[in-house]
Amino acid sequence: MLKQLSVFVENKAGRLCAIVEVLNEAGINIRAMNIADTVDYGIIRLIVSDTEKAVAALSGNNFTANVFDVTAFTIPDRFGALYEVIKLLGDSGINIEYSYSLMGKNHSEAGIVVYIEDAEKATEAGEILKKAGVNLITPEDIA
């Protein structure tokens, strides 16, 4: 499984830039990013090249970052590929809380990140995907 950072920030100009600057100065590569916002605050979800170093850098600059396990996989760049994987998980009783794309190194594939709140179901999802021949993305793949 991959580790995802969730950074809580005030919803105002310059906050995203400040987070990216901290990570940049620490030599951290951002492989995926998703932003969810409300009127007053936002949650920036990140997959980075070095989670521990990123948490330390962010904490040292007064940002609150939580770490969550996420499942990530690749799908071929063809019609219906995402549907097939999502249906496989849904038919197995796996509930995906949210999802976003992951920057990949292979242009013929798309990287997908899914968050499954239930840890046992998340482990089960990984096993189901492997059994179905879906390529899981590991921390080594994004380093």
C-alpha positions in Angstrom: 0.0 0.0 0.0 1.0 3.6 -0.5 1.0 6.3 2.1 -1.1 9.4 1.5 -0.6 12.7 3.2 -3.7 14.8 4.0 -2.7 18.4 4.8 -5.4 20.6 6.3 -5.1 24.3 5.2 -6.9 27.5 5.4 -8.7 28.3 2.1 -6.9 31.4 1.1 -4.5 32.6 -1.6 -0.9 31.3 -1.3 -1.5 28.3 1.0 -1.1 25.7 -1.7 2.0 27.4 -3.0 3.5 27.5 0.6 2.9 23.7 0.9 4.5 22.9 -2.5 7.4 25.3 -1.6 8.1 23.4 1.6 8.1 20.1 -0.2 10.2 21.4 -3.0 12.8 22.8 -0.6 12.9 19.4 1.1 13.6 17.6 -2.2 10.2 15.8 -2.2 8.6 14.8 -5.5 4.8 15.1 -5.6 3.4 12.1 -7.6 -0.3 12.8 -7.1 -2.4 15.7 -5.6 -6.1 16.1 -5.0 -7.7 19.2 -3.4 -11.1 19.1 -1.6 -12.3 22.4 -0.3 -15.0 24.1 1.7 -15.5 27.8 2.3 -13.0 28.1 5.1 -10.5 25.2 4.7 -9.2 22.6 2.3 -7.7 19.2 2.4 -4.8 18.6 0.1 -4.1 14.9 -0.5 -0.7 14.0 -1.7 1.3 11.0 -2.7 5.0 11.9 -2.4 8.4 10.3 -3.0 9.3 10.3 0.8 6.4 10.4 3.2 8.3 10.6 6.4 10.5 13.4 5.2 7.5 15.3 3.9 5.7 15.0 7.2 8.7 16.3 9.0 9.2 19.2 6.6 5.5 20.2 6.7 5.3 19.9 10.5 8.4 22.0 10.8 6.6 24.7 8.9 3.4 24.6 10.9 1.3 22.5 8.6 -0.8 19.6 10.0 -0.3 16.4 7.9 -1.9 13.1 8.6 -0.8 9.8 6.9 -3.3 7.3 5.5 -2.9 4.0 3.7 -4.3 4.0 0.2 -4.4 1.5 -2.6 -3.1 2.4 -6.0 -3.0 0.6 -9.3 -2.5 1.0 -13.0 -5.0 0.4 -15.7 -4.4 0.3 -19.4 -5.3 3.4 -21.4 -8.4 2.0 -23.1 -12.1 2.4 -22.9 -13.8 0.5 -20.0 -10.6 -0.3 -18.0 -11.5 1.8 -15.0 -15.1 0.5 -15.0 -13.8 -3.1 -14.9 -11.7 -2.5 -11.8 -14.2 -0.4 -10.0 -16.9 -3.0 -10.7 -14.7 -5.8 -9.5 -14.2 -4.0 -6.1 -17.9 -3.0 -5.9 -19.1 -6.6 -6.6 -16.8 -7.7 -3.8 -18.4 -5.3 -1.3 -15.5 -2.8 -1.3 -16.6 0.8 -0.7 -14.3 3.4 -2.2 -14.5 6.6 -0.2 -12.7 8.8 -2.8 -10.3 8.4 -5.7 -7.9 10.5 -7.8 -5.2 10.1 -10.5 -1.6 9.3 -10.0 1.1 10.6 -12.3 2.6 7.6 -14.0 5.9 6.9 -15.8 4.2 4.9 -18.6 2.0 6.8 -21.0 0.0 3.8 -22.0 -1.3 3.4 -18.5 -3.2 5.5 -16.0 -2.5 5.4 -12.2 -5.4 5.5 -9.9 -5.5 6.0 -6.1 -8.4 4.8 -4.0 -9.1 5.3 -0.3 -10.9 2.5 1.5 -11.6 3.5 5.1 -12.0 -0.1 6.4 -8.4 -1.4 6.8 -9.5 -5.1 6.3 -11.4 -4.2 3.2 -8.4 -2.2 1.9 -6.2 -5.3 2.3 -8.9 -7.4 0.7 -9.1 -5.0 -2.2 -5.4 -5.3 -2.8 -5.7 -9.1 -2.9 -8.7 -9.0 -5.2 -6.9 -6.7 -7.6 -3.7 -8.8 -7.6 -5.7 -12.0 -8.2 -7.4 -10.3 -11.2 -4.1 -9.3 -12.7 -4.3 -5.6 -11.9 -0.8 -4.1 -11.3 -0.6 -2.5 -7.8 1.6 0.5 -7.4 4.1 0.2 -4.6 6.1 2.8 -2.7 9.2 1.8 -4.8 7.3 2.6 -8.0 6.9 6.3 -7.0 10.2 6.9 -5.3 
